[in-house]
Amino acid sequence: IMRLDKYLKQSRLIKRRVVAKEAAENSFVYVNDKIVKPSYKLSIGDIIKINFKKKSITVKVTSISQFDSMYDLIDEKEN
């Protein structure tokens, strides 16, 4: 179990934890199709969708260990 903002940083989906926290606070991050807070506790199998300005990415959490591949890319779309 890991906080959403920390996971986004460690998996390199978002490069800085502060930016990950702001993205979650501003409803750009969904977990299992729900808007969640940066403190949301992620589990293996959760689906994360991140809406960036020019694209959106959907990934499945496969690991919470920084030494493994932490996610599988499900979808990537240009906005």
C-alpha positions as CSV (number, residue, x, y, z in Angstrom):
1,I,0.0,0.0,0.0
2,M,1.4,3.4,-1.0
3,R,0.0,6.9,-1.2
4,L,-1.1,8.0,-4.7
5,D,1.2,11.1,-4.9
6,K,4.3,9.1,-3.8
7,Y,3.4,6.3,-6.3
8,L,3.1,8.7,-9.2
9,K,6.5,10.1,-8.4
10,Q,8.3,6.8,-7.8
11,S,6.8,5.3,-11.0
12,R,7.9,8.4,-12.9
13,L,4.4,8.9,-14.3
14,I,4.8,12.4,-12.8
15,K,8.3,13.6,-12.2
16,R,7.7,15.6,-8.9
17,R,5.6,14.7,-5.9
18,V,4.4,18.3,-5.5
19,V,3.1,18.2,-9.1
20,A,1.5,14.8,-8.4
21,K,-0.2,16.2,-5.3
22,E,-1.5,19.2,-7.2
23,A,-2.8,17.0,-10.1
24,A,-4.8,14.9,-7.7
25,E,-6.1,17.9,-5.8
26,N,-7.3,19.5,-9.0
27,S,-9.2,16.3,-10.2
28,F,-6.7,15.4,-13.0
29,V,-6.2,11.9,-11.5
30,Y,-8.8,9.1,-11.2
31,V,-8.4,5.8,-9.5
32,N,-10.9,3.1,-10.6
33,D,-13.0,5.9,-12.2
34,K,-13.2,7.9,-9.0
35,I,-11.6,11.3,-8.2
36,V,-9.3,10.7,-5.3
37,K,-7.1,12.7,-2.9
38,P,-3.3,12.6,-3.0
39,S,-3.3,10.5,0.2
40,Y,-5.4,7.7,-1.4
41,K,-3.8,4.3,-0.6
42,L,-3.1,2.5,-3.8
43,S,-3.2,-1.3,-4.1
44,I,-2.0,-3.7,-6.8
45,G,-4.6,-4.0,-9.5
46,D,-5.9,-0.4,-9.2
47,I,-6.4,1.5,-12.5
48,I,-5.1,5.0,-12.6
49,K,-6.1,7.6,-15.3
50,I,-4.1,10.8,-15.5
51,N,-5.4,13.7,-17.7
52,F,-2.5,15.9,-18.8
53,K,-3.0,19.0,-21.0
54,K,-2.2,17.2,-24.3
55,K,-2.8,13.6,-23.5
56,S,-4.4,11.2,-21.1
57,I,-2.8,8.0,-19.8
58,T,-4.4,4.9,-18.2
59,V,-2.3,2.4,-16.3
60,K,-2.7,-0.6,-14.1
61,V,-0.7,-0.8,-10.9
62,T,1.4,-4.0,-11.0
63,S,3.9,-3.3,-8.2
64,I,4.5,-0.9,-5.4
65,S,8.2,-1.7,-5.2
66,Q,10.4,0.9,-6.9
67,F,12.7,-1.9,-8.2
68,D,10.1,-3.6,-10.4
69,S,8.1,-2.3,-13.4
70,M,5.4,-0.5,-11.4
71,Y,2.6,-0.4,-14.0
72,D,1.3,-1.7,-17.3
73,L,0.2,0.9,-19.8
74,I,-3.4,0.3,-20.8
75,D,-4.2,3.3,-22.9
76,E,-2.6,6.6,-24.1
77,K,-4.7,9.2,-26.0
78,E,-4.0,12.6,-27.5
79,N,-6.5,15.2,-26.3
